[in-house]
């Protein structure tokens, strides 16, 4: 019995009951209202008091009800990000920069995966709107009419990314996939390549890049380009399968891939067949992933500055959140561009 009386009194008895805000206030030595403000509006509370409250939260295991705080402020401080996949790292720099920018301003993020399906995106948007996010970020501009209608009626900031459109839902930050295809075709024609092959997964943006390239090649008299389309997501195996398909249909001297991941698979398949790159077969990727410069041979590709895109998304959202009225809301239609990176593989 004596041991029981020596128990640490700083933490409340919680077994069988939920820890409450009052329990946190008792441990922190502040009023419950101060705890609420420190958790939901920390900018209104002294830094040392916020630290004291957060220490008490950790000590008690309290889980703040962020929705309750949002009812009074009409802010959930939550931003939802919908991406097609995380199977490769093409979106990694964008998401990291976006999350860093939002977190520094007290916002949390929720990630959803659409698997390249507009219908899956529609279902996710419907579910997310019930959680009252302050903003939503969507990869691409291809959505169902129901998704567009719901988001416009929700009247919350929406940023479409990694793409451009003349009719955005709200804000758009990205680049033109059609211009990528045209630029790559002209660049490779300028290097003297004549026989092309193309590999893509059934990602709508990747397909647009590749079809734009094929259309531009046709303008220069290069027709009947063999085009392998494989199921998403992009993997090394898909790249190897794509090259096998192209080689079965003839011998291209250069293979253009819709992603660096596919291109690395092409390099692997070429090596397994004893093909020298770029002597027997040149290879072009897209994305300039971290490994692109370090594979052998180093991969030629298209660089998109994902970090800049992410920072601009965060900036656009934070500016919109801070707007006091409609006249303070700035329209955002930002083309972040791209660049072609020549390395050993071409």
PLY file of the C-alpha trace (Angstrom):
ply
format ascii 1.0
element vertex 346
property float x
property float y
property float z
element edge 345
property int vertex1
property int vertex2
end_header
0.00 0.00 0.00
2.89 2.33 0.76
4.21 1.87 -2.77
0.86 3.01 -4.21
1.02 6.31 -2.33
4.48 6.95 -3.85
3.16 6.85 -7.44
4.08 9.85 -9.61
1.28 12.34 -9.10
2.17 14.39 -12.19
0.34 12.02 -14.53
-3.38 11.36 -14.04
-4.96 7.94 -13.63
-6.06 7.09 -17.17
-6.53 3.32 -17.22
-9.99 2.59 -18.52
-10.73 6.28 -19.20
-9.75 8.80 -21.86
-7.27 11.51 -20.99
-9.00 14.89 -21.18
-7.90 18.42 -21.81
-8.47 19.09 -18.09
-5.94 16.37 -17.25
-3.37 18.03 -19.51
-4.08 21.42 -17.91
-3.53 19.94 -14.44
-0.17 18.45 -15.41
0.95 21.62 -17.23
-0.20 23.86 -14.40
-2.28 26.10 -16.67
-5.96 26.69 -17.35
-7.82 24.36 -19.76
-8.47 27.33 -22.05
-4.70 27.90 -22.29
-4.20 24.26 -23.30
-6.83 24.66 -26.02
-5.20 27.80 -27.36
-1.71 26.27 -27.26
-2.91 23.31 -29.34
-5.20 25.08 -31.80
-3.85 28.65 -31.96
-0.22 28.45 -30.77
0.56 31.86 -32.23
-1.58 33.39 -29.45
0.38 31.73 -26.63
3.89 32.35 -25.31
6.48 29.86 -26.56
7.36 28.65 -23.07
3.69 27.97 -22.32
3.27 26.05 -25.58
6.29 23.92 -24.66
4.85 23.26 -21.21
1.54 22.16 -22.73
3.19 19.92 -25.33
5.30 18.29 -22.62
2.12 17.61 -20.66
0.45 16.17 -23.78
3.33 13.73 -24.20
3.34 12.84 -20.50
-0.39 12.09 -20.41
-0.76 10.54 -23.85
-3.52 13.02 -24.66
-4.80 12.98 -28.26
-6.03 16.47 -29.21
-9.42 16.69 -30.89
-8.37 18.89 -33.80
-11.89 18.87 -35.23
-13.24 20.42 -32.03
-10.78 23.27 -32.36
-11.67 23.75 -35.99
-15.35 24.24 -35.20
-14.61 27.56 -33.52
-11.98 28.80 -35.98
-13.59 27.25 -39.10
-10.11 25.88 -39.88
-9.02 22.24 -39.77
-5.35 23.10 -40.52
-5.35 20.01 -42.74
-4.31 19.84 -46.40
-5.02 16.73 -48.47
-2.59 15.68 -51.22
-3.80 13.19 -53.83
-1.13 11.45 -55.94
-1.41 8.62 -58.47
1.30 6.48 -56.83
4.26 6.41 -54.47
5.78 3.40 -56.25
8.55 5.63 -57.56
10.05 8.85 -56.29
9.08 11.21 -59.11
6.80 13.20 -56.76
9.10 12.93 -53.73
10.81 16.33 -53.97
7.50 18.08 -54.60
5.74 16.46 -51.65
8.71 17.02 -49.31
8.94 20.74 -50.13
5.16 21.12 -49.90
4.94 19.38 -46.54
7.91 21.33 -45.16
6.29 24.62 -46.11
2.91 23.71 -44.65
4.29 22.15 -41.46
6.34 25.26 -40.72
3.06 27.22 -40.71
1.21 24.78 -38.47
-0.63 22.75 -41.12
-0.77 18.96 -41.30
-1.04 16.89 -44.49
-2.96 13.78 -45.47
-1.84 11.70 -48.45
-4.23 9.75 -50.68
-3.42 7.51 -53.68
-5.59 7.49 -56.80
-3.79 4.71 -58.72
-4.13 6.79 -61.90
-7.92 6.47 -61.69
-10.18 9.55 -61.96
-12.97 7.50 -60.39
-10.81 6.61 -57.37
-9.88 10.28 -57.07
-13.59 11.15 -57.06
-14.22 8.75 -54.17
-11.27 10.12 -52.19
-12.36 13.73 -52.71
-15.87 12.90 -51.49
-14.47 11.23 -48.36
-11.94 14.00 -47.70
-14.45 16.83 -47.95
-16.26 15.28 -45.00
-13.11 15.91 -42.94
-13.20 19.60 -43.85
-9.65 20.10 -45.18
-8.51 23.69 -45.60
-7.12 22.85 -49.04
-6.67 20.01 -51.54
-3.75 19.32 -53.90
-4.43 17.15 -56.96
-1.82 15.64 -59.28
-2.88 16.39 -62.83
-5.87 18.08 -64.42
-7.88 15.04 -65.54
-10.86 14.69 -63.18
-14.45 13.49 -63.35
-17.17 16.12 -63.68
-18.40 15.11 -60.21
-14.97 15.85 -58.68
-14.81 19.26 -60.34
-18.36 20.10 -59.26
-17.82 19.07 -55.64
-14.57 21.00 -55.31
-16.03 24.16 -56.80
-19.02 23.99 -54.47
-16.76 23.33 -51.47
-15.15 26.76 -51.97
-11.80 25.69 -50.54
-8.40 26.30 -52.18
-7.51 23.64 -54.77
-4.13 23.34 -56.51
-3.72 21.11 -59.55
-0.04 20.22 -59.95
2.45 18.68 -62.39
0.31 19.83 -65.29
-1.16 22.93 -66.92
-4.65 23.77 -68.14
-6.47 26.86 -69.34
-9.47 25.90 -67.20
-8.19 25.02 -63.72
-10.56 24.25 -60.87
-8.81 26.99 -58.91
-4.99 27.22 -59.03
-2.56 25.29 -61.21
1.23 24.87 -60.88
3.20 22.69 -63.24
4.40 22.34 -66.83
3.17 21.35 -70.26
3.56 17.66 -71.05
2.89 18.40 -74.70
5.80 20.85 -74.76
8.03 18.19 -73.17
7.24 15.78 -76.00
7.90 18.39 -78.68
11.18 19.52 -77.09
12.49 15.95 -76.68
11.63 15.07 -80.30
13.40 18.15 -81.65
16.40 17.62 -79.39
16.90 14.00 -80.43
16.34 14.74 -84.12
18.97 17.45 -83.78
21.40 14.81 -82.51
20.81 12.79 -85.68
18.59 9.95 -84.44
16.33 8.40 -87.09
14.74 5.19 -85.77
12.68 5.76 -82.63
10.87 3.51 -80.18
8.68 4.70 -77.29
7.74 3.07 -73.96
5.16 4.34 -71.46
2.89 3.05 -68.75
-0.80 3.96 -68.98
-0.34 7.13 -66.97
-2.36 9.89 -68.69
0.40 12.50 -68.35
3.11 10.12 -69.55
0.95 9.11 -72.51
0.43 12.77 -73.43
4.20 13.38 -73.43
4.83 10.35 -75.62
2.01 11.07 -78.06
3.19 14.65 -78.37
6.68 13.36 -79.18
5.31 10.93 -81.80
3.20 13.71 -83.35
6.24 16.00 -83.56
8.34 13.21 -85.10
5.63 12.75 -87.73
5.92 16.44 -88.63
9.55 15.67 -89.49
8.70 12.63 -91.59
9.23 9.97 -88.90
6.10 7.82 -88.91
5.02 4.37 -87.72
6.90 4.75 -84.43
6.61 1.53 -82.37
4.95 2.39 -79.05
4.78 -0.01 -76.10
2.12 0.87 -73.48
2.31 -1.12 -70.25
0.21 -1.21 -67.06
1.06 1.38 -64.39
2.95 1.91 -62.17
6.35 2.34 -63.79
8.89 -0.25 -62.61
12.21 -1.62 -63.82
10.40 -4.79 -64.90
8.01 -2.77 -67.03
11.00 -1.12 -68.70
12.57 -4.48 -69.48
9.26 -5.77 -70.86
8.90 -2.64 -72.97
12.31 -3.02 -74.59
11.65 -6.70 -75.25
8.46 -5.71 -77.05
10.20 -3.07 -79.13
13.03 -5.40 -80.13
10.50 -8.02 -81.20
9.00 -5.44 -83.57
12.27 -4.23 -85.07
15.41 -2.41 -84.05
15.07 1.20 -82.85
18.31 3.11 -82.41
16.84 5.19 -79.57
14.16 4.41 -76.99
12.28 7.27 -75.35
10.67 6.36 -72.01
7.92 8.14 -70.08
9.94 7.90 -66.86
13.47 7.35 -65.59
12.29 4.18 -63.87
11.28 2.64 -67.19
14.52 3.87 -68.76
16.58 2.16 -66.08
14.70 -1.06 -66.85
15.60 -0.58 -70.52
19.27 -0.19 -69.58
19.09 -3.42 -67.58
17.44 -5.35 -70.42
19.92 -3.96 -72.96
22.83 -5.06 -70.77
21.37 -8.55 -70.41
21.22 -8.83 -74.22
24.77 -7.57 -74.71
23.62 -4.29 -76.29
25.95 -1.36 -75.82
24.39 1.96 -74.76
24.52 4.32 -76.60
26.43 2.58 -79.43
23.76 -0.06 -80.18
20.83 1.59 -78.46
20.38 5.09 -77.00
17.97 5.68 -74.10
16.08 8.79 -72.90
14.13 9.07 -69.65
11.97 11.62 -67.86
12.08 13.02 -64.32
15.81 13.16 -63.51
15.38 10.94 -60.46
18.27 10.78 -58.00
19.72 7.64 -59.58
19.65 8.95 -63.16
23.10 10.54 -63.01
24.63 7.51 -61.26
23.52 4.52 -63.33
25.91 3.25 -65.98
25.79 4.75 -68.49
24.43 7.95 -66.92
20.88 8.52 -68.11
19.82 11.38 -70.37
16.48 12.71 -69.19
14.12 15.64 -68.71
14.50 17.52 -65.45
11.49 18.93 -63.64
12.23 20.99 -60.53
9.95 19.21 -58.06
11.25 21.18 -55.09
10.35 24.49 -56.72
6.90 23.14 -57.57
6.38 22.06 -53.94
7.47 25.41 -52.54
5.18 27.25 -54.91
2.22 25.05 -53.94
2.82 25.73 -50.25
3.18 29.45 -50.92
-0.01 29.59 -52.99
-2.02 27.73 -50.35
-0.70 29.78 -47.43
-1.41 33.02 -49.29
-4.96 31.85 -49.98
-5.45 30.80 -46.35
-4.34 34.26 -45.24
-6.65 36.12 -47.66
-9.25 38.16 -45.78
-11.67 38.55 -48.69
-12.24 37.51 -52.29
-10.39 40.58 -53.58
-7.26 39.40 -51.73
-7.30 36.02 -53.49
-4.66 35.99 -56.21
-5.16 33.74 -59.24
-2.26 31.31 -59.63
-1.37 29.83 -63.04
2.34 29.03 -62.87
4.42 27.28 -65.54
7.54 25.95 -63.78
9.07 24.65 -67.02
11.57 21.83 -67.60
15.04 21.24 -69.04
16.63 18.48 -71.12
19.68 16.86 -69.53
22.15 15.21 -71.90
24.22 12.41 -70.38
25.99 9.28 -71.63
22.91 7.25 -72.65
22.28 9.41 -75.73
0 1
1 2
2 3
3 4
4 5
5 6
6 7
7 8
8 9
9 10
10 11
11 12
12 13
13 14
14 15
15 16
16 17
17 18
18 19
19 20
20 21
21 22
22 23
23 24
24 25
25 26
26 27
27 28
28 29
29 30
30 31
31 32
32 33
33 34
34 35
35 36
36 37
37 38
38 39
39 40
40 41
41 42
42 43
43 44
44 45
45 46
46 47
47 48
48 49
49 50
50 51
51 52
52 53
53 54
54 55
55 56
56 57
57 58
58 59
59 60
60 61
61 62
62 63
63 64
64 65
65 66
66 67
67 68
68 69
69 70
70 71
71 72
72 73
73 74
74 75
75 76
76 77
77 78
78 79
79 80
80 81
81 82
82 83
83 84
84 85
85 86
86 87
87 88
88 89
89 90
90 91
91 92
92 93
93 94
94 95
95 96
96 97
97 98
98 99
99 100
100 101
101 102
102 103
103 104
104 105
105 106
106 107
107 108
108 109
109 110
110 111
111 112
112 113
113 114
114 115
115 116
116 117
117 118
118 119
119 120
120 121
121 122
122 123
123 124
124 125
125 126
126 127
127 128
128 129
129 130
130 131
131 132
132 133
133 134
134 135
135 136
136 137
137 138
138 139
139 140
140 141
141 142
142 143
143 144
144 145
145 146
146 147
147 148
148 149
149 150
150 151
151 152
152 153
153 154
154 155
155 156
156 157
157 158
158 159
159 160
160 161
161 162
162 163
163 164
164 165
165 166
166 167
167 168
168 169
169 170
170 171
171 172
172 173
173 174
174 175
175 176
176 177
177 178
178 179
179 180
180 181
181 182
182 183
183 184
184 185
185 186
186 187
187 188
188 189
189 190
190 191
191 192
192 193
193 194
194 195
195 196
196 197
197 198
198 199
199 200
200 201
201 202
202 203
203 204
204 205
205 206
206 207
207 208
208 209
209 210
210 211
211 212
212 213
213 214
214 215
215 216
216 217
217 218
218 219
219 220
220 221
221 222
222 223
223 224
224 225
225 226
226 227
227 228
228 229
229 230
230 231
231 232
232 233
233 234
234 235
235 236
236 237
237 238
238 239
239 240
240 241
241 242
242 243
243 244
244 245
245 246
246 247
247 248
248 249
249 250
250 251
251 252
252 253
253 254
254 255
255 256
256 257
257 258
258 259
259 260
260 261
261 262
262 263
263 264
264 265
265 266
266 267
267 268
268 269
269 270
270 271
271 272
272 273
273 274
274 275
275 276
276 277
277 278
278 279
279 280
280 281
281 282
282 283
283 284
284 285
285 286
286 287
287 288
288 289
289 290
290 291
291 292
292 293
293 294
294 295
295 296
296 297
297 298
298 299
299 300
300 301
301 302
302 303
303 304
304 305
305 306
306 307
307 308
308 309
309 310
310 311
311 312
312 313
313 314
314 315
315 316
316 317
317 318
318 319
319 320
320 321
321 322
322 323
323 324
324 325
325 326
326 327
327 328
328 329
329 330
330 331
331 332
332 333
333 334
334 335
335 336
336 337
337 338
338 339
339 340
340 341
341 342
342 343
343 344
344 345
